């Protein structure tokens, strides 16, 4: 949509081919239906949130970045707000508010939209794009073609990898597709007992026994089969890569990242002196959620009704160890269909970062998630989509 808007505003005749019966089906799901469109952090911090290929986006961000995107929507009457971690949402808290602005802009600029049309292939002659071929056999002539079909996560939105397949068949290298921003399943079954429980102000340390990936302080959510939440999603891409190498992966949950083991032990001793007659399960309420207390005592084989002053030194040390490293073994990631983003895609070596044009086929451009760029949660992936779309639309129009 952004590519079409930019190209048509530069005086070109633009046709947007949409596989669904409506626009923005995947956009409506973003940000849990609230649409976290961007993040207001600085450029270097922004690029750092990408999983390795962020530098490729510098030209796109130089052309159209977070302040430009915010201005785009606000100039068209949509009020935005900045929330914690500098995430930007529509004031309405409705993804549809973003889509309505884009649709109005497309209609107002007379972009021709063809709905319920699946693209079968691009038409190329003498290494120059000539148009697109629809699944029904219709040929749409075009001097420039922009592929912006997304990855393969949430395939029910129409994002099933058509564009990536077309790119590969036309000679472009495709980096293997895999899950990004995806919940993880654990070998242990007890997360099912904790499903729905959110742990706040904790830190995660993932390891493949040789390397570590350490999170910031934040939240974790227990699911029926494992773990999710912002911290898990942010590091899940690294975990997916480790698992693909048949590595054994585990995560240690630091339930008290603000305290060292020594400080935590000292606090436990103080609490024991103040609450000596309390049972262990009641004594630990100030440190852990109730559901986790019962489970933790079971793991440590400490009777829940045991009095605080009856704790042995070894038991106290074990409690401290558990609070600093509650370990879970990772079995697998959820399928890519349930991932928020797709890692991998069209190789960036085949794309000119200054224009988003293919280095192999003249007049063919790429934008968004179908390229081998992916980022953390927080508005980074959507900004990359808007920025690369804007640059592709401009480059195609001006050339």
C-alpha positions in Angstrom: 0.0 0.0 0.0 2.8 2.5 0.9 4.7 1.6 -2.3 1.5 2.2 -4.4 0.8 5.5 -2.6 4.4 6.8 -3.1 4.5 5.8 -6.8 1.1 7.3 -7.7 1.9 10.5 -5.9 4.9 10.8 -8.3 2.6 10.8 -11.3 2.6 7.1 -12.2 -0.4 4.9 -13.1 -0.4 2.2 -10.4 -2.3 -1.1 -10.1 -2.3 -2.9 -6.8 -3.0 -6.6 -7.0 -4.5 -8.0 -3.8 -5.0 -11.7 -3.3 -7.8 -11.2 -0.6 -11.2 -9.6 -0.8 -9.9 -6.7 1.4 -6.7 -4.8 2.0 -4.5 -5.1 5.0 -5.7 -8.4 6.4 -2.3 -9.0 8.1 -1.9 -5.4 9.2 -5.2 -5.7 11.2 -3.6 -8.4 13.3 -0.5 -6.5 14.2 0.1 -5.3 17.7 -2.7 -7.6 19.0 -5.1 -5.6 16.9 -3.7 -2.3 17.9 -1.1 -1.9 15.2 2.3 -0.9 16.7 3.4 1.0 13.5 6.8 2.2 14.5 9.2 3.0 17.4 10.6 6.5 18.2 14.1 5.3 19.2 17.1 6.7 17.3 18.4 5.3 14.0 21.3 3.3 15.4 19.2 1.8 18.2 16.5 1.0 15.6 18.9 -0.9 13.3 20.4 -2.8 16.3 16.9 -4.4 16.8 17.3 -6.3 13.6 18.7 -9.8 13.7 21.8 -9.2 11.6 20.8 -7.4 8.3 19.7 -4.1 9.7 22.4 -2.1 8.0 20.8 -3.0 4.6 17.9 -0.7 5.6 19.9 2.5 6.2 19.1 3.9 2.8 15.4 3.1 3.2 15.3 4.7 6.6 17.2 7.8 5.3 14.4 8.2 2.8 11.5 7.5 5.1 11.9 6.9 8.8 9.8 6.9 12.0 9.3 10.7 12.1 8.2 10.7 8.5 5.8 7.8 9.1 4.2 9.6 12.1 3.9 12.8 10.1 2.3 10.8 7.2 -0.5 9.6 9.4 -1.0 12.7 11.5 -1.2 15.0 8.5 -4.1 12.8 7.4 -5.9 13.3 10.6 -4.9 10.2 12.6 -3.8 10.9 16.1 -1.0 8.7 17.4 0.5 8.0 20.9 3.9 6.8 22.2 3.7 4.1 24.9 6.4 2.4 27.0 9.5 1.2 25.2 8.9 4.0 22.7 6.3 2.0 20.8 3.8 4.1 18.6 0.1 3.2 18.3 -3.0 4.9 16.9 -4.7 6.8 19.7 -7.8 4.8 18.9 -6.0 1.5 19.8 -7.5 0.1 16.5 -5.4 -1.3 13.6 -8.3 -0.4 11.4 -7.5 3.3 12.0 -4.2 2.8 10.2 -5.8 0.8 7.4 -8.5 3.4 6.8 -5.9 6.2 6.2 -4.0 4.0 3.7 -7.2 3.0 1.9 -8.4 6.6 1.7 -5.1 7.6 0.3 -5.2 4.9 -2.3 -8.7 5.8 -3.4 -8.0 9.5 -3.4 -5.0 9.0 -5.7 -7.0 6.7 -7.9 -4.8 3.6 -7.5 -6.5 0.8 -9.4 -7.0 -2.1 -6.9 -7.7 -5.6 -8.2 -9.1 -7.8 -5.4 -9.2 -11.6 -5.1 -6.4 -12.0 -7.7 -3.5 -14.3 -7.0 -0.3 -13.5 -9.0 1.1 -16.6 -10.7 4.3 -15.2 -12.0 6.1 -12.1 -13.3 6.6 -11.7 -17.0 10.3 -11.1 -18.0 11.8 -10.5 -21.4 15.5 -9.8 -22.0 16.1 -9.5 -18.3 13.5 -6.7 -18.1 10.2 -7.0 -16.3 7.2 -6.6 -18.6 4.2 -7.3 -16.3 2.5 -9.9 -14.1 0.5 -13.0 -14.9 -2.5 -13.7 -12.7 -3.6 -17.2 -11.7 -6.7 -16.8 -13.9 -4.5 -16.3 -17.0 -4.9 -12.5 -17.2 -1.7 -10.6 -18.1 -1.2 -7.1 -16.6 1.5 -5.2 -18.6 3.8 -3.1 -16.4 7.2 -1.4 -16.9 7.8 -1.8 -13.2 6.7 -4.5 -10.7 7.0 -4.3 -6.9 6.7 -7.6 -5.0 5.5 -7.0 -1.5 3.8 -10.3 -0.6 5.2 -10.8 2.9 6.6 -14.0 4.5 4.8 -17.2 5.3 3.6 -16.7 8.9 -0.1 -16.3 9.4 -0.8 -17.8 6.0 -4.5 -17.5 6.4 -4.1 -13.8 5.7 -2.9 -14.6 2.2 0.8 -14.4 3.2 1.8 -17.9 2.0 5.0 -17.1 0.2 3.8 -16.6 -3.3 6.2 -13.7 -3.9 9.2 -15.6 -2.5 8.5 -18.5 -4.8 8.2 -16.2 -7.8 11.5 -14.5 -6.8 13.3 -17.9 -6.5 11.9 -19.1 -9.8 13.2 -16.0 -11.5 16.7 -16.7 -10.3 17.0 -14.9 -7.0 18.6 -16.7 -4.0 16.2 -17.3 -1.1 17.6 -17.7 2.4 15.8 -20.6 4.1 12.5 -19.5 5.8 12.1 -20.1 9.5 10.2 -18.8 12.5 10.9 -15.4 14.1 9.1 -13.9 17.1 7.5 -17.3 18.0 6.5 -19.0 21.3 8.6 -21.9 22.4 7.6 -25.3 23.7 9.4 -26.9 26.7 10.3 -30.5 27.4 8.8 -30.1 30.9 5.1 -30.4 31.0 4.4 -28.3 34.1 4.1 -25.0 32.2 0.5 -26.2 31.5 -0.1 -25.8 35.2 1.1 -22.2 35.0 -0.7 -21.3 31.7 -1.8 -17.6 31.7 0.7 -16.7 34.4 2.8 -13.6 33.6 6.2 -13.1 35.3 7.2 -9.5 35.4 10.6 -7.9 35.9 12.5 -11.1 35.1 15.5 -11.9 32.9 16.1 -14.8 30.5 19.4 -16.5 29.7 19.1 -18.9 26.7 22.0 -21.2 26.1 23.0 -23.9 23.6 25.6 -25.0 26.2 28.3 -23.0 24.4 26.8 -19.7 23.6 24.3 -17.5 25.6 21.6 -15.1 24.6 20.7 -12.8 27.4 17.4 -10.7 27.5 16.7 -7.4 29.0 14.4 -7.2 32.1 10.8 -7.7 31.1 7.9 -10.2 31.0 7.4 -13.9 30.3 4.1 -15.7 29.7 3.4 -19.3 30.4 1.4 -21.1 27.7 -0.2 -24.6 27.7 3.0 -26.1 26.1 5.8 -23.7 27.1 6.7 -20.0 27.2 5.9 -16.8 25.3 5.8 -13.1 26.0 8.1 -10.2 24.8 11.4 -11.6 26.2 10.8 -15.0 24.7 9.7 -13.7 21.3 12.7 -11.3 21.1 15.2 -14.1 21.4 13.3 -16.9 19.8 14.9 -16.4 16.4 18.3 -17.2 17.9 16.8 -20.2 19.6 15.2 -21.4 16.3 18.7 -21.3 14.7 20.3 -23.3 17.5 17.6 -25.9 17.4 18.0 -26.2 13.6 21.6 -27.2 14.3 20.3 -30.0 16.5 21.7 -28.2 19.6 20.4 -28.8 23.1 18.9 -25.5 24.2 17.7 -24.4 27.7 16.6 -21.2 29.3 17.3 -20.0 32.9 14.7 -17.6 34.2 16.3 -15.1 36.6 13.3 -14.3 38.8 15.1 -11.6 40.7 17.6 -9.9 38.3 17.9 -6.9 40.6 19.6 -9.0 43.3 22.8 -11.1 43.3 22.6 -14.6 44.8 24.4 -13.2 47.9 21.9 -10.3 48.3 19.0 -12.7 47.8 20.3 -15.1 50.4 20.7 -12.2 52.9 17.1 -11.2 52.2 15.9 -14.7 52.7 17.6 -14.8 56.1 16.0 -11.5 57.1 12.6 -12.8 56.1 13.1 -16.0 57.9 14.0 -14.1 61.1 10.9 -12.0 60.7 8.5 -14.8 59.8 10.0 -17.8 61.5 6.7 -19.5 62.4 5.2 -19.1 58.9 5.0 -22.1 56.6 7.4 -22.0 53.6 4.5 -21.6 51.1 3.2 -18.5 52.9 6.7 -17.2 53.6 7.5 -17.1 49.9 4.5 -15.1 48.9 6.6 -11.9 49.0 9.0 -13.4 46.4 6.9 -15.5 44.0 3.4 -15.8 42.6 1.3 -18.5 44.4 1.2 -20.9 41.4 5.0 -20.8 41.1 5.5 -21.3 44.9 3.8 -24.7 44.9 5.6 -25.8 41.8 9.0 -24.7 43.0 8.7 -26.4 46.4 7.7 -29.6 44.5 10.8 -29.3 42.3 13.0 -28.7 45.4 11.3 -31.4 47.4 10.6 -29.1 50.3 7.4 -29.7 52.2 5.1 -26.7 51.7 3.9 -26.7 55.3 7.5 -26.7 56.7 8.2 -23.7 59.0 10.5 -21.0 57.8 12.8 -21.5 60.8 13.1 -25.2 60.0 14.7 -24.6 56.6 18.2 -26.1 56.4 21.1 -24.1 55.0 21.1 -26.4 51.9 17.4 -25.9 51.3 17.8 -22.1 51.6 20.7 -22.2 49.1 18.5 -24.3 46.7 15.7 -21.7 46.9 18.2 -19.0 46.0 19.5 -21.0 43.1 16.0 -21.6 41.8 15.1 -17.9 42.1 18.2 -17.0 40.1 18.0 -19.8 37.5 14.6 -21.5 37.1 15.6 -23.8 34.3 13.5 -25.0 31.4 14.6 -27.2 28.5 13.4 -26.1 25.1 11.9 -28.8 22.9 11.0 -26.8 19.8 9.5 -23.6 18.5 5.8 -23.4 17.4 5.4 -23.9 13.6 6.2 -21.0 11.3 2.5 -20.5 10.6 2.2 -19.3 14.2 5.2 -17.0 14.2 4.8 -13.2 14.1 7.4 -12.8 11.4 9.4 -14.8 8.9 13.1 -15.0 9.1 14.9 -15.5 5.8 13.6 -14.6 2.4 15.0 -13.1 -0.8 18.8 -12.6 -0.3 19.8 -9.0 0.2 22.8 -9.6 -2.1 20.3 -9.7 -5.0 18.7 -6.4 -4.0 20.1 -2.8 -4.4 19.6 -1.2 -1.0 19.5 2.3 -2.5 16.5 1.5 -4.6 15.1 -1.9 -3.6 15.5 -3.0 -7.2 16.6 -6.5 -8.1 20.2 -6.8 -9.2 19.1 -9.6 -11.6 16.0 -8.3 -13.3 15.6 -4.6 -14.3 12.3 -3.1 -13.2 11.6 -5.6 -10.5 11.5 -4.3 -6.9 11.1 -5.8 -3.4 9.6 -4.5 -0.2 8.8 -5.7 3.3 9.0 -9.1 5.0 9.7 -11.2 1.9 13.3 -9.9 2.0 15.8 -11.4 4.4 15.2 -8.7 7.1 13.5 -9.3 10.5 13.5 -7.5 13.8 12.4 -7.6 17.4 8.9 -6.7 18.5 8.2 -3.0 19.1 7.2 -1.5 15.7 10.5 -2.3 14.0 9.2 -4.8 11.4 6.3 -2.6 10.3 8.5 0.5 10.0 10.8 -1.6 7.7 7.8 -2.5 5.6 6.6 1.1 5.3 10.2 2.4 4.6 11.1 -0.2 2.0 7.7 0.1 0.4 8.1 3.9 0.2 11.6 3.6 -1.3 10.6 0.9 -3.8 7.6 3.0 -4.9 9.7 6.1 -5.3 12.5 4.3 -7.1 10.2 2.6 -9.5 8.4 5.8 -10.3 11.4 8.0 -10.7 13.4 5.6 -12.9 
